[in-house]
Amino acid sequence: MANDEKLPGIKLFDCSGKLAIITGGSKGLGLAMGEGLASAGANLMLVNRNAEDGEKAATKLTTDYGIKAISFSGDVTSPADMEDMAKEAMDTFGHIDILINSAGINIRGAIDELTAEEFKKVMDVNVNGTWLASKAVTPAMKAAGNGRIINLASTLGLVGLANRTPYTASKGAVVQMTRALGLELAPHGINVNAICPGPFLTEMNIPIAGSEEAKNFIVGATALARWGELKEIQGAALYLASDASTYMVGSMLTVDGGWTAK
C-alpha cells in the first residue's frame, strides 16, 4: 500500500500541477516557501527585481524538485509590472492558483531620525506591492473560481516595537488588508490569509543579529529563545496554499517561536 493510501490526509497538501507566484521569491523567506511548495509538486514563478538572482533560484528549484520554475523580473510597486506578471503567468501556465506576497523591506530608526521618503518607501513595497500583486491575479482566480492569496504580515503587525514605525505600520496594514480582502474574495472561492513570521534570520535581519537589541528584545522575546530557521516557514506556507486550509479566511497564522504568546 502506498504511503498516501495509508495516510489519505497527506493528499490535502498535494500541490501537483498548481502554479504559485511568489514575490520576493529569489531569497529569504520567499525562496524557502518556494522550496516547500515545490516539494509538494507546485510549479513556481519567482518575482524579483534582480533578474540574475531570479534565474539562478528558478534553475535550482527546477533541478532539485523536478517542477517547472521560471523567473519574472519586476517591481511590486509598479502596476504595469504586476499586470505583466499575471499575463506572463497565464500565457505560460494557463492558470494562477497561488500568490504569496513575500516581497518586503524594513528601514529601522527613531521617528525623528527617519525621513518621510524612507517611511513612504517601506509602505510602497510592503503595502502597495501586496495590494498591486493581489489585484493583478484576482481576475484569473475569479474566472477559475478558486485561488489562494497568502500575505506576509509579521508579528510586528500584531505587536509593537520601538524604532520600527515604518515596518510596524506597513505590516499592520497588511493584516487589515488580509481581513478585508478575505471577506471580499471568499464568495469567489479565493481564500486570503496571512503568515505572521517572528524573528527569522533573513538577509533583512543579519545586520542586527548580534546586537544587544536582538538579544534582549527580539530573540529574547521568543519562548524558544532563538532565531527561526528559514525552513520553519515552509509548513505554514504549504498549509495555506493547499486544500488543507479551505475553511480559513482572513486569518493570521503566527510562526514566531512563541513571541506573541508571551
Buried (B, 14 or more C-beta within 10 A) or exposed (E): EEEEEEEEEEEEBBBEEBBBBBBBBBBBBBBBBBBBBBBBBBBBBBBBBEEEBBBBBBEBBBEEBEBBBBBBBBBBBBBEBBBBBBEBBBEEBEBBBBBBBBBBBBBBBEEEEBEEEBBEBBBBBBBBBBBBBBBBBBEBBBEBEBBBBBBBBBBBBBBEBEBBBBBBBBBBBBBEBBBEBBEEBEEBEBBBBBBBBBBBBBEBBEEBBEEEBBEEBBBBBBEBEEBBEBEBBBBBBBBBBBBBBEEBBBBBBBBBBEBBEE
